[in-house]
Amino acid sequence: MTFFKKISPRYIVLFFSLLVVGILTFFNAFSGGELSLYDLRFKLRVPLRVSPDILIIEISDDTLANLGSWPIPRDYHAGLLDILREFRVKSVVFDILFSEPTFYDEVFSSSIKAIGNVFLPLALDLKQTQKGYPYRAEKILADIVPLLKSSVKGFGQINTLVDSDGKRRRIPLFVEYKGEFLPNLALRALADYLNLDITKIKFKRKKVIVDNKLIIPLAEDYSFLVNYPASWKNSFKHISYFEVLKTYADLKEGRRPSLDLSLLKDKVCFIGLTATGTSDFSPTPLENLYPMVGLQASVFNSILNKKFITSGGFAFNLLVNIVIFLLSLIISLRFKPLSSFFYNLALGLAYFLLNTLVFIGAGAWINLFLPLVIISVVYVGITLFRILQEVRRRELLEKELDIARRIQESFLPLKLEEIPSLKIATFFKPAKFVAGDLYDLIRLDEEKLGIFIGDVSGKGVPASLIMAQTVSLFRVFAKDNTSPSGVLTKLNKELAKVLEGRFVTAFYLVLDTKEKKIIGSSAGHSPVIYYNSQEKEVLELEFSSGPPLGISEFLEYEEERFSLNSKDRFLLYTDGLTEAKNKKSEEFGLERVKEIILNYSDLDLQGLVDKLKEECFNFYKGTAQHDDITIILGEVE
């Protein structure tokens, strides 16, 4: 247990991720998608070369229209074989089951013997086993009529393997039946074509060797991947069954033939059903309806030309999937999400192109769909992990900022000082968790109240720290000094030593309720708004304003005195109020503040403060608050 505790969690996650990749590869996950991309690569490549020795004689619509419905009488087959013998074909492969005896079997058998190189099919009840060679049969589903079977040069099974999507991409080259291995029909004909002994076979890992001369690659399940050269119309040369018979009759009767039968010489003729509506069609990688006689011809052509489709196998595919996983992981961890998206997209496109080129050039079928899924999952997984990390980081930051906000609030007055003949109402709203605005109320004696307001340049945590320091220094200096200018001068001297490139605008006002006057000093702060209750007017009190605090420690500040009447009001604020912006980037403005104070002078102090913030909030509704807002409204009774 101690050992596992020492392992970094990231290595544990990596180990289990690689384990999942291995499991997905082993169980061939997403096989449906892999098969679809397998078919796509078939369609993207140019048609393969087909052997000129292969000729398909198709029983198409014109044949059934002229000779009758299927199955056509076997004397026609006998007649066709006689023609093929006369024109010296190499061999004949019937992709037609002859499992039931008919009246014309004697004639057909005679023609088979006469030509001497005919191959017929049979169908087996295929079973897949877990031990030894995987394909075996316990019985024959459709055997060859004994008379015909004894006449042929050879026979083979025409079983195919159907994939999960219903398409036929693979066949068993051999099926074990009663201790013998029955070859595929096309392979049996090819062995005769190449003078190979089809009974001499050796199975090795992912290949079979025939007569110690012909090596044929197999998939891991011993199946053979059919390499269809092209679509039905664009691959093998094919002629009509009926047209062969008609042309021969025309030659015998002296009519001009429609077909040159000399093309039959030395050909391997595959005869099969292609008529519309018949049952010998199946979906393949290239077409949804493909005649199965073309499958047998494709097997023959692929082995003859040694143009195979080879499966990468579990080990190689696992290696590829792991490499793709690690590359995508490195990209996703190293770059930001947007850059990572494009780099992963480039990785996927590059792998798709390389994989497709390898398939087209070398016939190697390597996993494509699963690696693309791996790239997608890794990118999405890492991106989600980063998002969760960022959410967690923000949550922690918000908690820390909430603590900072509470600490900052502790520097502000918890309750307003009660002084006879004076009312005070305030409002404070940070633009972020913590603010750079500050204010303080300090009772100097029974009749005097100090009101301090300031605005630190910038926002957020740095400004809040300066705010806390400024309030602390202010309280120290204001306790023993009733002169606003004196307090600001001392405060500036101390702040200039610590504020590097920042500054604080401030205003300090001392209100004497007994004398009904205010003494104020400004350090670059907004003007005080004064409401004269007798004249019913709103004015801006002009205090001598010096530079903001913290710029230079050698500054001296001045102060001004103004007299007040009963019911007069004064407003101190920060520029977050007057410079609040709406969607059109228009500012709330000082004039609008003055109008509200004048028009709503009948409201009490708190009501007027509420009206100011209501009008301000409505003004910038739909946009973010861009600066801290502080309001201090006072009234002399």
VEXNULUM-13976 format. One record per residue (C-alpha): residue in one letter; chain; x, y, z. Coordinates in Angstrom, 1 decimal, padded with zeros to 4 digits. Last residue first. Layout:
// VEXNULUM-13976
> type,mol,X,Y,Z
> A,A,X,Y,Z
...
This chain:
// VEXNULUM-13976
> type,mol,X,Y,Z
> E,A,-030.9,069.8,010.9
> V,A,-027.8,069.5,008.7
> E,A,-028.1,066.8,006.0
> G,A,-025.5,064.3,004.7
> L,A,-025.3,062.0,001.7
> I,A,-022.4,059.6,001.2
> I,A,-022.4,057.6,-002.0
> T,A,-019.8,055.0,-003.1
> I,A,-019.8,053.1,-006.5
> D,A,-017.0,050.9,-007.6
> D,A,-016.3,050.8,-011.4
> H,A,-017.3,048.9,-014.5
> Q,A,-020.7,047.7,-013.6
> A,A,-021.5,045.4,-016.4
> T,A,-024.1,046.2,-019.1
> G,A,-027.7,045.4,-019.5
> K,A,-028.9,048.1,-017.1
> Y,A,-026.4,051.0,-017.1
> F,A,-029.1,053.7,-016.7
> N,A,-031.5,051.5,-014.6
> F,A,-028.7,051.0,-012.1
> C,A,-027.9,054.8,-011.9
> E,A,-031.6,055.7,-011.5
> E,A,-032.0,053.2,-008.7
> K,A,-028.7,054.2,-007.0
> L,A,-029.8,057.8,-006.9
> K,A,-033.3,057.0,-005.8
> D,A,-032.0,054.8,-002.9
> V,A,-029.8,057.7,-001.8
> L,A,-032.8,060.0,-001.9
> G,A,-034.9,057.6,000.1
> Q,A,-032.1,057.2,002.7
> L,A,-031.9,061.0,003.1
> D,A,-035.6,061.7,003.2
> L,A,-037.4,062.5,000.0
> D,A,-038.6,066.1,-000.6
> S,A,-035.4,066.9,-002.4
> Y,A,-036.4,064.6,-005.2
> N,A,-036.2,067.0,-008.1
> L,A,-033.1,068.8,-006.8
> I,A,-031.1,065.7,-005.9
> I,A,-032.1,063.9,-009.1
> E,A,-031.2,066.9,-011.2
> K,A,-027.8,067.2,-009.6
> V,A,-027.0,063.5,-010.3
> R,A,-028.1,063.9,-013.9
> E,A,-025.8,066.9,-014.2
> L,A,-022.8,064.9,-012.9
> G,A,-023.0,062.3,-015.6
> F,A,-024.6,058.9,-016.2
> E,A,-022.1,058.4,-019.0
> E,A,-023.0,057.3,-022.6
> S,A,-021.2,054.2,-023.9
> K,A,-024.3,053.3,-026.0
> K,A,-025.0,050.3,-023.8
> N,A,-025.0,052.4,-020.7
> K,A,-022.0,053.8,-018.8
> A,A,-021.4,054.7,-015.1
> E,A,-019.1,057.7,-015.0
> T,A,-021.1,059.8,-012.5
> L,A,-021.6,057.0,-009.9
> G,A,-018.3,055.1,-010.3
> D,A,-016.6,058.6,-010.1
> T,A,-016.8,058.4,-006.3
> Y,A,-019.3,060.3,-004.1
> L,A,-019.8,063.0,-001.5
> L,A,-023.2,064.7,-001.3
> F,A,-024.2,067.7,000.8
> R,A,-027.6,068.7,002.1
> D,A,-029.0,071.9,003.6
> K,A,-031.9,071.4,006.0
> S,A,-030.6,074.0,008.4
> N,A,-028.1,076.3,006.7
> L,A,-024.5,075.6,006.0
> S,A,-021.3,077.7,005.9
> F,A,-018.3,076.8,003.8
> R,A,-014.6,076.5,004.7
> E,A,-011.7,075.6,002.4
> E,A,-008.5,073.5,002.8
> E,A,-005.1,073.4,001.4
> Y,A,-002.7,070.4,000.7
> E,A,001.0,070.3,000.8
> L,A,003.0,067.9,-001.5
> F,A,006.5,066.7,-000.7
> E,A,005.6,062.9,-000.7
> S,A,004.9,062.9,-004.4
> I,A,002.3,060.9,-006.3
> G,A,000.8,059.0,-003.3
> L,A,-002.4,061.1,-002.8
> P,A,-004.0,062.7,-005.8
> P,A,-002.9,066.2,-006.7
> G,A,-004.4,069.2,-004.9
> S,A,-007.9,070.6,-005.0
> S,A,-008.9,073.9,-003.5
> F,A,-012.6,073.3,-002.7
> E,A,-015.2,074.6,-005.1
> L,A,-018.6,073.5,-003.8
> E,A,-020.7,072.3,-006.7
> L,A,-024.2,073.7,-006.5
> V,A,-027.8,072.5,-006.3
> E,A,-030.7,075.0,-005.8
> K,A,-033.8,075.4,-003.7
> E,A,-032.7,078.8,-002.4
> Q,A,-033.5,078.0,001.2
> S,A,-032.6,074.2,001.0
> N,A,-029.2,074.8,-000.6
> Y,A,-028.1,071.4,-001.9
> Y,A,-024.3,071.0,-002.2
> I,A,-022.5,068.5,-004.4
> V,A,-018.9,068.1,-003.3
> P,A,-016.4,068.0,-006.2
> S,A,-014.8,064.8,-007.4
> H,A,-011.3,064.0,-005.9
> G,A,-007.9,065.3,-006.9
> A,A,-006.7,065.4,-003.3
> S,A,-009.4,067.6,-001.8
> S,A,-009.6,069.5,001.6
> G,A,-012.8,070.4,003.4
> I,A,-014.1,072.4,006.3
> I,A,-017.8,072.4,006.8
> K,A,-019.9,074.9,008.7
> K,A,-022.9,074.9,010.9
> E,A,-021.1,076.3,013.9
> K,A,-022.5,073.7,016.2
> T,A,-022.7,071.0,013.6
> D,A,-019.1,071.3,012.7
> L,A,-018.5,069.0,009.7
> V,A,-015.0,068.0,008.8
> L,A,-014.5,066.9,005.2
> Y,A,-011.7,064.8,003.7
> F,A,-011.6,064.2,000.0
> A,A,-009.5,061.6,-001.7
> T,A,-008.0,060.5,-005.0
> V,A,-005.6,057.6,-004.4
> F,A,-002.5,056.9,-006.5
> R,A,-000.6,054.0,-008.2
> G,A,002.8,053.9,-009.8
> E,A,004.5,052.4,-006.8
> L,A,002.4,053.3,-003.8
> V,A,004.6,052.6,-000.7
> K,A,006.5,055.8,000.1
> A,A,004.0,058.1,-001.5
> L,A,001.4,056.7,000.9
> E,A,003.2,058.0,004.0
> K,A,003.6,061.5,002.7
> N,A,000.1,061.6,001.3
> L,A,-001.5,060.7,004.6
> K,A,000.5,063.4,006.3
> T,A,-000.7,066.0,003.8
> L,A,-004.2,064.7,003.8
> V,A,-004.5,064.9,007.6
> G,A,-003.1,068.5,007.6
> S,A,-005.5,069.6,004.9
> P,A,-008.5,068.2,006.8
> S,A,-007.4,069.9,010.0
> T,A,-008.8,068.1,013.1
> N,A,-005.6,066.3,013.8
> D,A,-005.0,063.8,016.6
> K,A,-007.4,061.0,015.6
> A,A,-007.4,062.0,011.9
> F,A,-003.7,060.8,011.5
> V,A,-004.2,057.2,012.8
> R,A,-007.6,056.8,011.3
> F,A,-006.3,057.9,007.9
> L,A,-003.4,055.4,008.1
> S,A,-005.8,052.5,008.5
> V,A,-008.1,053.7,005.8
> T,A,-005.2,054.1,003.4
> Q,A,-003.8,050.6,004.1
> A,A,-007.2,049.0,003.6
> M,A,-007.7,050.9,000.3
> I,A,-004.2,049.9,-000.9
> L,A,-005.1,046.3,-000.3
> S,A,-008.5,046.8,-002.1
> A,A,-006.7,048.3,-005.1
> P,A,-004.4,045.3,-005.5
> V,A,-007.4,042.9,-005.0
> G,A,-009.7,044.3,-007.7
> K,A,-009.7,047.7,-009.3
> G,A,-007.4,050.4,-010.5
> S,A,-006.6,053.8,-009.0
> V,A,-007.8,054.0,-005.4
> D,A,-010.9,056.1,-004.8
> G,A,-011.4,058.0,-001.6
> I,A,-013.9,059.3,000.9
> F,A,-013.4,060.7,004.5
> I,A,-016.1,062.3,006.6
> G,A,-014.9,063.7,010.0
> L,A,-017.7,064.6,012.5
> K,A,-017.6,067.5,014.9
> E,A,-020.1,068.6,017.6
> E,A,-019.5,066.1,020.4
> D,A,-015.8,065.5,019.4
> L,A,-013.8,064.0,016.5
> R,A,-016.3,061.4,015.4
> I,A,-014.9,059.5,012.5
> L,A,-016.8,058.4,009.4
> D,A,-014.8,056.4,006.8
> Y,A,-014.9,055.9,003.1
> L,A,-013.1,053.7,000.6
> D,A,-013.3,052.8,-003.1
> G,A,-010.8,050.2,-004.4
> A,A,-013.2,047.4,-004.1
> V,A,-013.3,043.7,-003.5
> F,A,-015.6,041.1,-005.0
> K,A,-015.8,043.2,-008.2
> A,A,-017.6,046.4,-009.1
> P,A,-017.9,047.2,-005.4
> K,A,-021.2,048.7,-004.1
> F,A,-021.3,051.2,-001.2
> F,A,-024.3,053.3,-000.2
> T,A,-024.5,055.9,002.7
> A,A,-027.0,058.0,004.7
> I,A,-026.0,060.6,007.3
> K,A,-028.2,062.9,009.5
> L,A,-026.8,065.7,011.6
> S,A,-028.3,068.0,014.3
> P,A,-027.1,065.7,017.2
> I,A,-024.4,063.3,016.2
> E,A,-025.0,059.6,015.8
> E,A,-021.9,057.9,014.2
> L,A,-022.9,055.5,011.4
> K,A,-022.6,051.8,012.0
> L,A,-020.1,049.2,010.8
> P,A,-017.9,052.0,009.4
> L,A,-015.6,050.5,006.7
> F,A,-012.4,048.6,007.5
> S,A,-014.4,045.5,008.4
> E,A,-015.8,045.6,004.9
> Q,A,-012.3,045.0,003.6
> I,A,-012.0,041.9,005.8
> R,A,-015.3,040.7,004.6
> R,A,-014.4,041.3,001.0
> A,A,-011.0,039.5,001.4
> I,A,-012.9,036.5,002.8
> D,A,-015.2,036.6,-000.2
> L,A,-012.2,037.0,-002.4
> E,A,-010.7,033.8,-000.9
> K,A,-013.9,032.0,-001.3
> E,A,-014.2,033.3,-004.9
> L,A,-010.6,032.3,-005.6
> L,A,-011.4,028.8,-004.3
> E,A,-014.5,028.6,-006.5
> R,A,-012.5,030.0,-009.4
> R,A,-009.9,027.4,-009.0
> R,A,-012.5,024.7,-008.9
> V,A,-014.2,026.0,-012.0
> E,A,-010.8,026.3,-013.7
> Q,A,-010.0,022.7,-012.7
> L,A,-013.4,021.6,-013.9
> I,A,-012.7,023.4,-017.2
> R,A,-009.3,021.9,-017.5
> F,A,-010.7,018.4,-016.9
> L,A,-013.4,019.1,-019.5
> T,A,-010.7,020.2,-022.0
> I,A,-008.6,017.1,-021.1
> G,A,-011.6,014.8,-021.7
> V,A,-012.8,016.5,-024.9
> Y,A,-009.3,016.3,-026.4
> V,A,-008.7,012.8,-025.2
> V,A,-012.1,011.7,-026.4
> S,A,-011.7,013.2,-029.9
> I,A,-008.2,011.8,-030.4
> I,A,-009.3,008.4,-029.2
> V,A,-012.3,008.4,-031.5
> L,A,-010.0,009.1,-034.4
> P,A,-007.8,006.3,-033.3
> L,A,-010.9,004.0,-033.1
> F,A,-012.1,004.9,-036.6
> L,A,-008.8,004.2,-038.4
> N,A,-007.6,000.8,-037.4
> I,A,-005.1,-000.6,-039.9
> W,A,-006.1,-002.4,-043.1
> A,A,-002.9,-002.7,-045.1
> G,A,-003.5,-002.9,-048.9
> A,A,000.0,-001.5,-049.6
> G,A,-000.6,001.6,-051.6
> I,A,-004.4,002.2,-051.1
> F,A,-004.4,001.1,-047.5
> V,A,-001.1,002.9,-046.7
> L,A,-002.4,006.0,-048.4
> T,A,-005.7,005.8,-046.4
> N,A,-003.8,005.5,-043.1
> L,A,-001.5,008.4,-043.9
> L,A,-004.5,010.6,-044.9
> F,A,-006.5,009.7,-041.9
> Y,A,-003.5,010.1,-039.6
> A,A,-002.8,013.6,-041.0
> L,A,-006.5,014.5,-040.6
> G,A,-006.6,013.4,-037.0
> L,A,-003.4,015.1,-036.1
> A,A,-004.5,018.3,-037.8
> L,A,-007.8,018.2,-035.8
> N,A,-005.7,017.6,-032.7
> Y,A,-003.6,020.6,-033.5
> F,A,-006.7,022.7,-034.2
> F,A,-008.4,021.7,-031.0
> S,A,-005.2,022.1,-029.0
> S,A,-004.9,025.7,-030.2
> L,A,-008.5,026.4,-029.0
> P,A,-008.0,024.5,-025.7
> K,A,-004.6,025.9,-024.8
> F,A,-001.6,023.8,-025.7
> R,A,000.7,021.4,-023.8
> L,A,-001.9,019.1,-022.2
> S,A,-004.0,018.5,-025.3
> I,A,-001.0,018.1,-027.6
> I,A,000.7,015.7,-025.2
> L,A,-002.5,013.7,-024.8
> S,A,-003.1,013.6,-028.6
> L,A,000.4,012.3,-029.2
> L,A,000.0,009.7,-026.3
> F,A,-003.4,008.4,-027.6
> I,A,-002.1,008.2,-031.2
> V,A,000.9,006.2,-030.1
> I,A,-001.3,004.0,-028.0
> N,A,-003.7,003.4,-030.8
> V,A,-000.9,002.6,-033.3
> L,A,000.7,000.1,-030.8
> L,A,-002.7,-001.5,-030.2
> N,A,-003.3,-001.8,-033.9
> F,A,000.0,-003.5,-034.4
> A,A,-000.6,-006.0,-031.6
> F,A,-004.3,-006.7,-032.5
> G,A,-003.9,-007.3,-036.2
> G,A,-003.0,-005.0,-039.0
> S,A,-005.3,-006.9,-041.4
> T,A,-004.0,-007.5,-044.9
> I,A,-005.9,-006.8,-048.1
> F,A,-004.2,-008.6,-050.9
> K,A,-003.0,-007.9,-054.4
> K,A,-001.0,-011.0,-055.3
> N,A,-002.1,-010.7,-058.9
> L,A,-003.4,-014.3,-058.9
> I,A,-004.6,-014.1,-055.3
> S,A,-006.6,-010.9,-055.9
> N,A,-007.9,-012.0,-059.3
> F,A,-009.3,-015.4,-058.1
> V,A,-010.9,-013.8,-055.0
> S,A,-012.3,-011.0,-057.1
> A,A,-013.8,-013.6,-059.6
> Q,A,-015.5,-015.4,-056.7
> L,A,-016.9,-012.1,-055.4
> G,A,-018.0,-011.1,-058.9
> V,A,-020.1,-014.3,-059.1
> M,A,-021.7,-013.0,-055.9
> P,A,-023.4,-010.2,-057.9
> Y,A,-023.1,-006.8,-056.0
> L,A,-026.1,-004.9,-054.7
> N,A,-025.1,-002.4,-052.0
> E,A,-022.0,-001.5,-053.8
> L,A,-018.3,-000.9,-053.0
> P,A,-017.8,-002.3,-049.5
> T,A,-020.1,-005.2,-050.4
> P,A,-023.9,-005.7,-050.2
> S,A,-025.3,-009.0,-051.6
> F,A,-026.8,-010.3,-054.8
> D,A,-027.5,-013.9,-055.8
> S,A,-031.2,-013.8,-055.0
> T,A,-032.7,-012.7,-058.3
> G,A,-034.6,-009.4,-058.8
> T,A,-032.5,-008.2,-061.7
> A,A,-030.5,-010.9,-063.4
> T,A,-026.8,-011.3,-062.4
> L,A,-026.5,-015.1,-062.0
> G,A,-023.2,-016.7,-062.5
> I,A,-020.6,-018.2,-064.9
> F,A,-016.9,-017.4,-064.3
> C,A,-014.8,-018.1,-067.4
> V,A,-011.0,-018.4,-067.0
> K,A,-009.9,-017.4,-070.5
> D,A,-007.5,-019.1,-072.8
> K,A,-009.6,-018.3,-075.9
> L,A,-012.9,-016.8,-075.1
> L,A,-012.1,-013.5,-077.0
> S,A,-012.4,-015.5,-080.2
> L,A,-016.1,-015.4,-079.7
> D,A,-016.4,-012.0,-081.3
> L,A,-019.9,-010.9,-080.5
> S,A,-022.8,-009.6,-082.7
> P,A,-022.2,-012.3,-085.3
> R,A,-023.1,-011.7,-089.0
> R,A,-025.4,-014.5,-090.1
> G,A,-024.0,-017.7,-091.7
> E,A,-026.3,-020.1,-089.9
> K,A,-023.5,-021.6,-087.8
> L,A,-022.1,-018.2,-087.0
> D,A,-025.5,-016.9,-086.0
> A,A,-026.0,-019.9,-083.7
> Y,A,-022.6,-019.1,-082.0
> T,A,-023.6,-015.5,-081.6
> K,A,-027.0,-016.5,-080.0
> L,A,-025.4,-018.9,-077.5
> V,A,-022.7,-016.3,-076.5
> E,A,-025.3,-013.5,-076.4
> F,A,-027.5,-015.6,-074.1
> Y,A,-024.8,-015.9,-071.4
> S,A,-024.1,-012.2,-071.8
> I,A,-020.6,-010.8,-071.6
> H,A,-018.5,-009.6,-068.7
> K,A,-015.1,-007.9,-068.5
> F,A,-014.2,-007.5,-064.9
> S,A,-014.0,-004.1,-063.1
> N,A,-015.9,-001.0,-063.9
> K,A,-019.5,-002.3,-064.1
> W,A,-019.3,-004.3,-060.9
> S,A,-017.6,-001.7,-058.9
> A,A,-013.8,-001.9,-058.4
> P,A,-011.0,-004.4,-057.7
> Y,A,-012.8,-006.2,-054.8
> N,A,-010.1,-007.3,-052.5
> V,A,-011.8,-010.0,-050.4
> L,A,-010.3,-010.3,-047.0
> F,A,-009.6,-014.0,-046.2
> S,A,-010.6,-015.3,-042.8
> Y,A,-008.2,-017.1,-040.5
> D,A,-009.5,-015.2,-037.4
> E,A,-006.3,-013.1,-037.3
> A,A,-006.8,-012.2,-040.9
> L,A,-005.2,-014.2,-043.6
> P,A,-002.3,-013.7,-046.0
> I,A,-001.9,-016.1,-048.9
> I,A,001.5,-017.7,-049.7
> L,A,001.7,-019.8,-052.9
> K,A,004.7,-022.1,-053.4
> N,A,004.9,-024.6,-050.6
> D,A,001.9,-026.5,-052.2
> V,A,-000.4,-023.8,-050.7
> I,A,000.8,-021.8,-047.7
> V,A,-001.8,-020.2,-045.4
> K,A,-001.2,-016.9,-043.5
> K,A,-002.0,-015.0,-040.3
> R,A,000.0,-017.3,-038.1
> K,A,000.8,-020.4,-040.1
> F,A,-001.5,-022.9,-041.8
> K,A,000.0,-025.3,-044.2
> I,A,-001.6,-026.7,-047.3
> K,A,-000.9,-029.6,-049.7
> T,A,-004.3,-030.7,-050.9
> I,A,-004.5,-027.8,-053.3
> D,A,-001.6,-029.2,-055.4
> L,A,-000.6,-026.3,-057.6
> N,A,-000.6,-026.1,-061.4
> L,A,-001.2,-022.4,-061.4
> Y,A,-004.6,-022.6,-063.2
> D,A,-005.5,-025.7,-061.2
> A,A,-004.7,-023.9,-057.9
> L,A,-006.8,-020.9,-059.3
> A,A,-009.9,-023.1,-059.8
> R,A,-009.7,-024.3,-056.2
> L,A,-009.1,-020.8,-055.0
> A,A,-012.2,-019.6,-056.8
> L,A,-014.3,-022.4,-055.3
> N,A,-013.0,-021.9,-051.7
> P,A,-011.1,-024.8,-050.5
> L,A,-012.5,-027.9,-048.6
> F,A,-010.1,-028.9,-045.8
> E,A,-010.5,-032.6,-044.9
> G,A,-011.1,-034.2,-041.5
> K,A,-014.8,-034.6,-042.1
> Y,A,-015.3,-031.0,-043.2
> E,A,-012.8,-028.3,-042.3
> V,A,-013.5,-025.1,-044.3
> F,A,-010.8,-023.4,-046.3
> L,A,-010.6,-019.9,-047.8
> P,A,-013.2,-018.7,-045.3
> I,A,-014.6,-015.5,-046.8
> R,A,-014.5,-011.9,-045.9
> R,A,-016.0,-008.5,-046.9
> R,A,-019.6,-009.5,-047.3
> K,A,-021.9,-006.7,-046.0
> G,A,-024.7,-007.2,-043.6
> D,A,-023.7,-004.5,-041.2
> S,A,-022.4,-006.9,-038.5
> D,A,-020.3,-008.7,-041.1
> V,A,-021.4,-011.6,-043.2
> L,A,-018.8,-014.4,-043.9
> T,A,-019.0,-016.2,-047.2
> N,A,-019.5,-019.8,-048.2
> I,A,-018.8,-020.7,-051.8
> Q,A,-017.3,-024.2,-051.2
> G,A,-015.1,-025.8,-053.8
> F,A,-015.2,-028.4,-056.7
> G,A,-012.8,-030.0,-059.0
> K,A,-012.2,-031.3,-062.5
> V,A,-015.9,-032.1,-062.8
> S,A,-017.6,-035.4,-064.0
> S,A,-018.1,-037.2,-060.6
> K,A,-019.7,-034.1,-059.1
> L,A,-022.2,-034.0,-062.1
> L,A,-023.5,-037.5,-061.6
> P,A,-023.4,-037.0,-057.8
> V,A,-025.6,-033.9,-057.9
> I,A,-023.5,-031.3,-056.1
> D,A,-024.1,-030.6,-052.4
> A,A,-026.3,-027.8,-050.9
> L,A,-026.3,-027.6,-047.1
> I,A,-023.4,-029.9,-046.6
> K,A,-022.9,-031.1,-043.0
> E,A,-020.7,-030.8,-039.9
> A,A,-018.8,-027.8,-041.2
> R,A,-015.6,-026.2,-039.9
> Y,A,-014.1,-022.8,-039.7
> P,A,-011.9,-021.8,-036.7
> Y,A,-008.8,-023.9,-037.4
> G,A,-007.7,-025.1,-034.0
> K,A,-009.9,-024.3,-031.0
> Q,A,-012.8,-021.8,-030.6
> T,A,-015.0,-023.1,-033.4
> Q,A,-017.0,-021.3,-036.1
> K,A,-019.7,-023.4,-037.8
> L,A,-020.6,-023.3,-041.5
> D,A,-023.3,-025.5,-042.9
> L,A,-021.6,-025.9,-046.2
> A,A,-022.5,-024.8,-049.8
> L,A,-021.3,-026.5,-053.0
> P,A,-019.7,-025.1,-056.1
> L,A,-018.7,-026.5,-059.5
> F,A,-015.4,-026.4,-061.4
> V,A,-015.1,-027.4,-065.0
> N,A,-011.8,-028.3,-066.7
> G,A,-012.4,-031.4,-068.8
> I,A,-014.3,-029.8,-071.8
> A,A,-015.7,-033.3,-072.7
> K,A,-016.4,-034.3,-069.2
> I,A,-018.5,-031.3,-068.5
> S,A,-020.3,-031.7,-071.8
> S,A,-021.2,-035.3,-070.9
> S,A,-022.4,-034.3,-067.4
> F,A,-024.7,-031.6,-069.0
> V,A,-026.2,-034.2,-071.3
> E,A,-026.7,-036.7,-068.5
> D,A,-028.0,-034.0,-066.2
> Y,A,-030.8,-032.9,-068.6
> F,A,-033.7,-034.4,-066.9
> T,A,-032.9,-032.8,-063.5
> P,A,-031.1,-033.7,-060.3
> E,A,-031.1,-031.2,-057.4
> S,A,-028.0,-029.7,-055.8
> F,A,-026.6,-027.9,-058.9
> L,A,-025.6,-024.6,-057.2
> I,A,-024.4,-021.9,-059.6
> D,A,-021.1,-020.0,-059.4
> F,A,-019.9,-022.1,-062.2
> V,A,-016.1,-021.9,-062.9
> V,A,-014.9,-022.8,-066.4
> S,A,-011.3,-023.3,-067.4
> K,A,-008.7,-022.3,-070.0
> V,A,-011.2,-021.6,-072.8
> R,A,-010.5,-023.3,-076.1
> F,A,-013.1,-021.8,-078.5
> E,A,-014.6,-025.2,-079.2
> R,A,-014.6,-026.0,-075.5
> L,A,-016.5,-022.8,-074.7
> I,A,-019.1,-023.6,-077.3
> D,A,-019.6,-027.1,-075.9
> L,A,-019.8,-025.7,-072.4
> L,A,-022.6,-023.3,-073.6
> G,A,-024.5,-026.2,-075.1
> A,A,-024.3,-028.2,-071.8
> H,A,-025.4,-025.1,-069.8
> Y,A,-028.3,-024.8,-072.2
> D,A,-029.1,-028.5,-071.6
> R,A,-029.2,-027.6,-067.9
> P,A,-032.6,-026.0,-068.2
> I,A,-032.8,-022.4,-066.9
> P,A,-033.4,-022.0,-063.2
> W,A,-034.7,-019.3,-063.5
> S,A,-037.3,-018.2,-065.9
> G,A,-037.1,-018.7,-069.7
> L,A,-034.4,-018.7,-072.3
> N,A,-035.0,-015.3,-074.0
> A,A,-036.1,-013.1,-071.1
> L,A,-033.9,-015.1,-068.7
> T,A,-030.8,-014.4,-070.8
> D,A,-031.7,-010.7,-071.5
> D,A,-032.0,-010.1,-067.7
> S,A,-028.6,-011.4,-066.9
> I,A,-027.0,-014.8,-066.7
> E,A,-023.5,-013.5,-066.8
> I,A,-020.4,-014.9,-068.5
> I,A,-017.6,-013.3,-066.5
> L,A,-014.1,-013.3,-068.1
> I,A,-010.8,-013.5,-066.3
> D,A,-007.6,-013.9,-068.4
> P,A,-007.2,-010.1,-068.7
> S,A,-006.3,-010.1,-065.0
> V,A,-007.8,-007.1,-063.2
> R,A,-005.9,-004.0,-062.3
> L,A,-007.3,-002.2,-059.3
> P,A,-009.8,000.7,-059.6
> V,A,-008.5,004.0,-058.1
> R,A,-008.8,004.3,-054.3
> L,A,-011.3,006.5,-052.5
> K,A,-014.1,003.9,-052.7
> F,A,-012.2,001.2,-051.0
> R,A,-011.0,003.7,-048.3
> L,A,-014.7,004.5,-047.6
> D,A,-015.5,000.9,-047.2
> Y,A,-012.9,000.5,-044.4
> L,A,-014.2,003.8,-042.9
> S,A,-017.7,002.2,-042.7
> L,A,-016.2,-001.0,-041.2
> E,A,-014.4,000.9,-038.5
> G,A,-017.6,002.8,-037.6
> G,A,-019.4,-000.5,-037.2
> S,A,-016.5,-002.0,-035.3
> F,A,-016.7,000.7,-032.7
> A,A,-014.9,-001.5,-030.2
> N,A,-012.7,-004.2,-031.6
> F,A,-012.7,-006.1,-028.3
> F,A,-008.9,-006.1,-028.1
> T,A,-008.6,-002.5,-029.2
> L,A,-011.1,-001.2,-026.8
> I,A,-009.5,-003.2,-024.0
> G,A,-006.0,-001.9,-024.9
> V,A,-007.2,001.7,-025.0
> V,A,-008.9,001.2,-021.6
> L,A,-005.6,-000.1,-020.2
> L,A,-003.8,002.9,-021.6
> S,A,-006.2,005.2,-019.8
> F,A,-005.8,003.1,-016.6
> F,A,-002.1,003.6,-016.7
> L,A,-002.3,007.3,-017.5
> V,A,-004.7,007.8,-014.6
> I,A,-002.3,006.0,-012.2
> Y,A,000.6,008.1,-013.6
> R,A,-001.4,011.3,-012.9
> P,A,-002.2,010.1,-009.4
> S,A,001.6,010.1,-008.6
> I,A,002.8,006.8,-007.2
> K,A,004.0,007.0,-003.6
> K,A,000.7,005.9,-002.2
> F,A,000.9,002.8,-004.4
> F,A,004.2,001.8,-002.7
> T,A,002.9,002.3,000.8
> M,A,000.0,000.0,000.0
